[in-house]
Amino acid sequence: MLERLYIKNVALIEETEIEFDCGLNVLSGETGSGKSVILDSINFVLGSKADKTMIRYGAQEAVVKAEFSVAADSAANQVLRDFDIEADDSIIISRRFTQEGRGAIKVNGDTVTTTMLKKLASRLVDVHGQSEHFFLLSESNQLTVVDTLCGDSLSVLKNELAQLLSDKSDCKSKIAMLGGSEQERAQKLDLLSYQINEIESANVCVGEIERLKSKKKLLDNAERVISAIGAIKEILSSDNGCTDLLSAAHRQACGIADFDKEYESICERLDNLAIETADLSETVSDLADNFSFDEGEARVVEERLALIKNLIKKYGQDEEEILKFLENARAQYDSLNDAAAELDKVNKQIEQLDMKIFAVCRKLTEMRKAKCAEFCKDVEEQLRTLNIPNAKFFVEFIPYDNNDVKVTANGADSICFMFSANKGEPPKPLGKVISGGEMSRFMLAVKTQLKGLNGISTYIFDEIDSGISGVTAKTVAQKFVAISKDTQIIAVSHLPQVCAAAETQMLISKEDTANGKTVSKIRKLNRSERIEELVRLTGSVISEAAKKHAEELLAQFNN
């Protein structure tokens, strides 16, 4: 339950702390006094969208803290454990939002995201107001309501269904690995065969592209190469060329080698140069004699380079990756070629899983229908006490069969709440026929049936009794009392009957401060103050008769 709410700098509230009791807590006050600010603050601290307009004029930030008491084994504590946050018998949520648009959220001192906060809040509080009536108009939410009624038994079936769907998903993944359907497998085999043949026929070798590039470069510069080699040959081998001159120099050095070791060294070095030059001259001569330009060879090199570059575009960055792709393609081809038997086996597994899935879906449908029959009967009874005596309500299940069914984690059911408020009128989809006032009472009837079933410890009602009066108002108050025996209720109400039924009543009012500002104040009322507020709510002037009537209202609910 929500034990304490601290609000600072939200709208007209400067700073306040509210302590709530278990049971029925009712907030009342004049229109515009700030009742909506309290609920806006609760919504804010539970994860609703932040807005700078909520920050009190002149303040830099708004702060709201909420303290909940919870059971150690509650769903809310399980959420905290999933978030790796310390969980005990108390959950403290704090949220702040600044004028710069920055915010911070903490749960038990740990920083959390808005998504995490909303997940936690969904296990703590259920907020209902005139703007939230659309919840029951959504068919997906209607199925959630029905499933809440079914409880743990339905959860067991849903877990079984989830496992079957997971197994089917695994089978589909296997089929994809095996090439998919027969048609898909044939297409993949055809593609792999083409790729394998293309690479094999190219007969690619590692390092080939670099050799081809070098060859192409040489052929592209053939004229320049021929000219340079010819010039070198002439310099080295012609009469009085480099070779002859070195030989002559060597002979001169040999004539004086015996006179000094340094001369001897020069002789040796010239001899070596002469030998090396002669060898180099021979090599250059061979190159000059053997080098030729063949246009056919140049064309072959160009075509080979283009072929390998095309393969690189398709299969890898170099020859090594192309060959690796070829190896994998061969392995995949062999696997797909041998997959027919395995594919048939997996398809049979899917057929068996589909039968089991359909059987579980049928069980889910039967369980839901059984609960709905009792639920609808009880809601009709509740509506009669809420002054809709001719209400007709049932849940329509859209039929399905094994050949035409869309299964999700919730099964195959698609449902619709069917409703009629007037005698002689056939039930139609809830959202198309129900009025605003009827919707408030319908929702209250549903909540009366759901109390204690969804694990939520706190219900918040924002003026869902609007437009209700007389005998119906007393019944609404009694419904609140019935729900509050199991679940804490915080309600904003203008009905004196609901206020009289409250275990704790709080008054919200506006006051002018000494510095010329207006602030909202909230205080818990004692018995005499409650009587005065009840007199105001009944529209009476303060008198002994009006006070007596207020006393009688309180007495009706043993207050």
Order of alpha helices (4+ residues) and beta strands (2+ residues): beta-beta-beta-alpha-beta-alpha-beta-beta-beta-alpha-beta-alpha-alpha-alpha-alpha-alpha-alpha-alpha-alpha-alpha-alpha-beta-beta-beta-alpha-alpha-beta-alpha-beta-alpha-beta-beta-alpha-alpha
